[in-house]
Amino acid sequence: MRRRIAGTNQPNSCESSEIVKAYKNHDGDDPAVSQNGAGSSFAAGEAKTLRRLGAAVVMRIARFLHQHKDDRHHASPISIPLVSCLKGTNLIQRFVQLAFGFWRGSSRADAWLLSLGFLTCLVMNTLVALAVNRWSKGFFDSLQAKDADGIIQSILQLAVLGAVTAIAAIATLQCRMRLQLGWRLWLTSNLVRRWLEHANRAACAVLPAIDNPEARIAEDGRLAVELFVDLAGGIINIFLVSTSFVIVLWQVGGAFRVFGVVVPGYLVFAVVLYTSMTSFGMWLLGRPLVACVEDKAEAEGDFRYALSRARHEREATTLGDKQNVELREFRGFLSRLRKKWSFVIQGQTKVTFLTSANNLLAPVVPLVLGAPKYLAGELTLGDLMQAAAAFLQVQLSLNWLADNALSLANWSASARRVAALDLAIETPALESEPGAGSN
C-alpha cells in the first residue's frame, strides 16, 4: 500500500452521488441526436450506449469512494505540512520531551518515588555483587589452605548473601516493572486523550501519512517505555559496576612487569583493551542491524494495518472481485516482511557469532593473565579468583552497549513511531497559522 501525499483533487462521496444522479437523469435520448431524424438512429444508439457505459463507470467510482471515505490513504490538504514537519524534526528528541512529562505535573510524585526506588535497588545490587566478590576470595583461600572451618563459615555466609541477593532482585523487579507500568499508562492516556480531543482535525493529519496509529499508541508506546527503562537501568549499572570493580582489579591485580616495564594495575588495562576489541567487533557486525530492525518494525506495522484495513473493507462491501486484489496485496506485504526479516536474521547471526566466542573466552582471559603471578606466589588462589570475577564484571558492564544493540534498535524504532504520531496530532494546528498550507 502506497502512502499518497495530498494535493490531488478527488471528489468526495457527496460529489460522486451528484454525478451519479446526473447520469441517471440523463439516461434518455439526447435531444441533439433526436433532431437528426431516423437517418441518425445508429449514432443515437451509439451515444446512448456510451452514456450508459459512462454511468456504470461513474457508479463504480462512486461506490469505491464511498467505501474508502474513511481510508487513511484518502488525500488531505494537511499531509504536505505534516510530511515537512516529519522531515525537519528530531523524532528521538521529541519523544524524550513528550515522555518525560511523566516526571512533571500531577504524576511527578509517583514518578520520582519509583525512579529513586529503582536507582536505590541498582546501588544495592552493586553492593551485593561486591560482597559476593569479596566472599569468593575467602572461600578459595580456605580451599587452598584446606581449612574446613573456613569453608563451612564461607558456606554459611553464602546462604546469607543468597537471601540478600534474592531480596535485592525482587525489590529491583518491583520498582522497575511498576515504573514501566506507571509510565506506560501515563503516556498511553496522554496520547489517547490528545488524539480524541483533536479527533475532528487530527483524523485528517494522522490517517494519510501515519500508518496504524492504534498500534503506535498500544504497542510502540509500550516498547518505547519498557525498553527505555531497561536501557537507562543498564547504563546506570555500567557506571556503578565498572567503577566499583575497576578499583577491585587495581588493588588485587597489582603491578606486572612486561618486557622490563612495570605496569601498575595491568588487569585494568587488560580488561579495557579486551572490551574495546570485542566492542569494536560488535560495532562492525551490528551496525547494519539497527537500520534492519527499524525497517522490520515498519514492515510489521504496515502488515498489521493491511490486515485491519482488509477487515473493515470486508465488512463494508460484498464485492467478490476484491478477494484476488487483497490476496495479491497480502502476498506483497508478506514478501516485503520476509525480506526485512532475512536481513535481521543475517545481522543477528553475525552478532551471535561474536557474542558466543566472547562468552567462552571472557572467563578464561583473566585466569591466563593472572596465572604467572599465581605461579610466582604473588597471588593466592582467592586473589586469582576474585580478580577473575572482577575482570568478568567489568568486561560485561563495558560491553553492555554492544550486547544490547538490538534492544537499542527496537527502542529507537518504537520511539520514532510514537513521536511521529504525536507530531501528526499537533500538525492540524498549522492550518490556523498564516501561510501554513502554502509551502
Secondary structure, DSSP 8 states (H G I E B T S, - for coil): -----S-S----HHHHHHHHHHHHHT-S--HHHHTT-GGGHHHHHHHHHHHHHHHHHHHHHHHHHHHTTT-TTS--TTHHHHHHHHHTS-HHHHHHHHHGGGGSGGGHHHHHHHHHHHHHHHHHHHHHHHHHHHHHHHHHHHHHHT-HHHHHHHHHHHHHHHHHHHHHHHHHHHHHHHHHHHHHHHHHHHHHHHHHHTHHHHHHHHHHHS--HHHIIIIIHHHHHHHHHHHHHHHHHHHHHHHHHHHHHHHHH--EEETTEEETTHHHHHHHHHHHHHHHHHHHHHHHHHHHHHHHHHHHHHHHHHHHHHHHHHHH---TTHHHHHHHHHHHHHHHHHHHHHHHHHHHHHHHHHHHHHHHHTTHHHHHHHHHHHHTTSS-HHHHHHHHHHHHHHHHHHTHHHHTHHHHHHHHHHHHHHHHHHHHHHGGGGGGSTTTT--
